[in-house]
């Protein structure tokens, strides 16, 4: 399947794989390596998940691997930093200011994250 429909399906699949890597490294770090801080273990796991996500987007989802990896990597990190800030802001507004349950706020923020991530990667990172 080609075009945007195929890209969306590949993007969802790639995101699932990256999430499984993130969770797997987190559990491995906590349970087998006995890293005493969940925050540190999650940071390491997030780096692994983000690396898988970037590689998958570059070679599998958008198939834009002829461009310099450094330029795509910098754009990818800028995009995800902005998305992380927006995710936190949406969660803060909905949950902390409007007193909507944090899980609902998380879901709403995650929908924005998914959409911004897909279109940001397509139009800004892997062009």
ChimeraX attribute file (.defattr): number of C-alpha atoms within 10 A of each C-alpha:
attribute: neighborCount
match mode: 1-to-1
recipient: residues
	/A:1	8
	/A:2	9
	/A:3	8
	/A:4	13
	/A:5	10
	/A:6	13
	/A:7	19
	/A:8	16
	/A:9	14
	/A:10	19
	/A:11	23
	/A:12	15
	/A:13	15
	/A:14	20
	/A:15	20
	/A:16	14
	/A:17	16
	/A:18	22
	/A:19	19
	/A:20	13
	/A:21	21
	/A:22	24
	/A:23	17
	/A:24	15
	/A:25	22
	/A:26	25
	/A:27	18
	/A:28	15
	/A:29	20
	/A:30	17
	/A:31	11
	/A:32	10
	/A:33	11
	/A:34	12
	/A:35	16
	/A:36	11
	/A:37	11
	/A:38	14
	/A:39	11
	/A:40	14
	/A:41	19
	/A:42	19
	/A:43	15
	/A:44	16
	/A:45	22
	/A:46	19
	/A:47	14
	/A:48	19
	/A:49	24
	/A:50	20
	/A:51	16
	/A:52	19
	/A:53	23
	/A:54	23
	/A:55	18
	/A:56	20
	/A:57	25
	/A:58	21
	/A:59	13
	/A:60	17
	/A:61	25
	/A:62	22
	/A:63	14
	/A:64	17
	/A:65	14
	/A:66	9
	/A:67	12
	/A:68	9
	/A:69	15
	/A:70	9
	/A:71	11
	/A:72	20
	/A:73	17
	/A:74	12
	/A:75	17
	/A:76	21
	/A:77	14
	/A:78	13
	/A:79	17
	/A:80	18
	/A:81	12
	/A:82	14
	/A:83	20
	/A:84	15
	/A:85	11
	/A:86	17
	/A:87	20
	/A:88	14
	/A:89	14
	/A:90	18
	/A:91	24
	/A:92	18
	/A:93	13
	/A:94	18
	/A:95	17
	/A:96	14
	/A:97	9
	/A:98	11
	/A:99	11
	/A:100	14
	/A:101	12
	/A:102	14
	/A:103	11
	/A:104	13
	/A:105	22
	/A:106	18
	/A:107	13
	/A:108	15
	/A:109	21
	/A:110	18
	/A:111	13
	/A:112	16
	/A:113	18
	/A:114	15
	/A:115	11
	/A:116	17
	/A:117	20
	/A:118	20
	/A:119	13
	/A:120	19
	/A:121	23
	/A:122	17
	/A:123	10
	/A:124	14
	/A:125	25
	/A:126	25
	/A:127	12
